């Protein structure tokens, strides 16, 4: 199956999470144990940190031209209790700071939460709740769920750790049958002061395409708190986009699945659509050439 080197990186960086490019289809399966180590490669000496910096620089600079629109469902899958499904929309673009994403999710009760997620060295998230008593746009904590009861957070969509200066290439490993560089990111002082429970993030970057196969949020005593991983891909035109992504809470075992239901690539949105003050305004119109994604 032919692939293009640059295709998925913008999606992952803008919405995470969003993608790893592989040859063939990744099949969903049982969630791996957080204590199980991926297959290791025989290595001599210590990892080349200069090579690690080049890998990260290549990933940050990667992307595809144009802008895109996604429609998705959030399948809330608690360890105990019934599944529920919430619908959402996403507009992706880039500005002078980096990837920028506008998200709208329909919450329980019919209200809508809107987020603007700016990635880059000065990562910030803004949010507004339509239908609430006050509809004032505010800065949102990165670990606040998109909507109550959902495991997916703005931090997962934003991936700010990719710009943290304390990044270490740990080793070369194998995950989902593909070789990957393993990076450990330690938070800067300001982030650590705000979130002392977070010690770092470990990310597995595909060696060929420089995109994450999986990421793990690490807490005290090096425990994995949350795991984000790609499940499946879909092809839209000549591009591969994420079809489904899982975010698992490794403490509660609750899970949320992000499932793309439709996509439109090669779009052009007004720059004002990605201004924090415009979150209360209507979002860009839904593209006419919307490609449905089969479950």
N, C-alpha and C positions, 0 to 999 in steps of 0.2 A: 504494500500500500504506500503510495508516494506521500511524503510529508514535506513541509516547508519549515525551515529552521526558525523563522521569526514568528510563525503564526500564533502560538498560544500565549506568548509571554505577556502581552498587554492585558489579556483577560485575567491571567492569574494575578498580576500585579494590581490591577484595578479592582478586582473582586476576589482576590486571593490566592486566593483559594483557588483561583478558578482553573488552572489547567496545567496539564503536563502532556506533551506530544509524544505519542508512542506509535510503534509500528504494530497495527492490529488493535483489537478491542480489549480493554481491561474489563474483566468480569467481576461483578460484586461477589463477595464471599463473607464468611464470618470475620468479625473484627479481630485483629491480632491482639494477643496479650501485650499489655504495655511493658511487661518484663521480658518479652521475647526479643532477642537481638536479631536483626536482619543478617543474612549471609554475609560473611566478611571475605575480603580479598587478602591474599598474602601480600604484605607490604614491608618494605625495608626502610629504616630511618624514620624521620619525622615528616609530617605533611609539609609541603611547600606553601608557606603563608603568602608569598608573593603570587603564586598561581591562584590561591584562593581569592586574593583581591581582584585578580583579573576576571575570575569567574563571576564574582559579584558585580563588578563594573559592567560586564557584558549583559548580565541579566537586567540591571537597572536601565540600561540603554535600549534594550530590545523592545519591540512592539510592532504593531502593524499600522499602516496609514489609515486615516479615516476614523470614524466613530461608529458606535454600535448600540443596539437596543435589544434587550432580552425581556421576555416574560417568564416567570418562574412560579413554582409552588414550593412552599416550605412544609415538609411533612414532619410534624412534631411527633416523635416516637419515644414516649416515656417508657422507662423500664416497667413501671406499673401504671396502668390506666389505658385509656383509649387513645388511638391516633386521631389527630386533627390536622387539617390542611388549611394553610393560609396562602393567599395569592399575592404576587408582587410584580413590580416592573423595575427595570434598571436601564439607565442611560450612561454610557461610558465615553470618555474623551480624555484629552491631555491638554495641559496648559504649561506655562513656563515653570511651574513648580514640580510637575510630574503628573501621574495619572489622577484623574478626578472622576468620581462616580456619584450619580444621583439615584437614590433608591426610594421607592414608595411601596409600602406593605400595608395590606388591609388587615387590621387587627380584629380580634374578637369583638363583636358588638357593632361592627361596621365602620368604625373610625379608621382613619388612615394616618400612618406615621411616615414622615418623609425625612430622609437623611441626605446630607451632602458630605462625601468622604474625600478629603484631599490627602493624597499620598506625597511622599518626598521628605526631605530633611526636616521640614516644619509641618509634620502631619497634624491635621486637625479634623474634627468631625462636628457638624452642626445638625440639629434636628428640630422638628416641629411636629406637634400632634394636632391634626385637624379634627375638629369636633370636640376638643377639650374646652374648658372654661376660658383659657387664654391660649392664643395661637401665636406666641412669640418665639421666634427662632433663637435657639440657645446652643452653646457649646456642649457637646455630649461626651460623657466619659466613654473611653474606648471599649470598656468591658460591659457597658450597658447592653442588654439584649435588644435585638432589632424591635421586637415587641415582647411583652411579658410571656414567660413560659417557653421561649424559643432559645435554643442553645447558641445559635449563630449571633455573633456580636459585631459591632463596627470594627473592632480590633482584627477579627478574622477577615473581614473584607478589605481592610486597609493594609495589613501586613507592615506596620511601621518599622519592625525590627530589621528589615532589609537595609535600612539606612542607619542603624545603630553603629557607631564607630568601633565598638569592641566586638569584632566578629572573628572567630577562629575556625579554620578548616581542621576538622578532627581526623577524618579518615575517608577512605573509599570503601563503600559497602555495596550490597545488592539488595534492592527492595522492589517487589513486584516484578521480579525477573529482569530488572534493568540496573546497570551500574549507576551509582549516585555519589556525589560529594556530600559529606555530612558536615554541616556548619553549626556551630554553637554561637548564639548571639546573646551577649549580656547587656542589660538595659543601661542607658545613661543615668546619671545621678538624679536628674529631675524626675524621670519616670520611676526609678527605684524608690524615691521618697514618696511618691504618690501611690505606688503599688508595691509595698515591701514584700508581699506574698509571692511575687513573681521573680524568680531567679534568672530566667532566660527562656529562649526559644531554640529548639533544635529543628533544623530544616534539612530535608534530603533533596538535593538538586540533581536532576538528571544530567549526567556528564556530557551528553551530546547536545542537548537543547537548553541547558542552563535554566531549567524550570523546576519548581518543587514537586516532588511526587507525594510528599507528606510533610506535615509540620506538627511539632509537639510543644505545648506550653508547659514549662517546667516550674514547679513550685518548691517549697521547702523540702529538705532531705532528698532533693533530686527526683521527687515524684512527678510523674506525668499527670497533669491536671486535665488537659484537653488535647484531643488528636483530630486533626483535619486531614482528610485524604480524598483523592479523586477516586470515583467509582467507575465512571463511563464517559465516553465522548460521543459527539454527534457531528456529522459533516453537513455544512451549509455551503452550497456552491463548492468552491475549492478549498474552503477553510474548515479546520477542525475546531470545535468549541466544546466547552464542558457541557455534559448532559446531566450528570448527577455528581454531587459532592456530599460527603458525610462529615458532620461535626459531632464528635462524641465527647461527652463529659465522662472522663475516666474515673471520677469519684462516685457519681450517682448512676452511671451507665445509661443515662438518658441520651438520646440522639436526635439530631435534626438533619434531615436530608434536603439539600437544595437541588431542585429538579427543574431544568430548563424545559419549557413547553413551547416556546416560539422564539425566533431570532430574526434580526434584520441587520446586516453588516453594511459597511460602506456608506454610513449616514453622514449628515452634516447638520449639527444642531447650533442654534444661536449661543454665543458665548454667555449671554445673560442667564441661560438655563442653569449654569454652574456657579452662579453667584449666591452666597449665603442668604442675602436679603431677598432673593427671588424664590425661596423654598415655599412660601405661602402662595405664590402665583401658580397658575396652571403649568404643568410640565410640557415639554415639546409634544407635538401630536404623534400618535402612534404611526409608524411608517406603513405605507400601503403594501409594500412587498414584504410581508411578514411570512416567514417560513415556519410552519408548524413542526415541532419535534415530537416524534412518536414516543410513547412511554417505553 
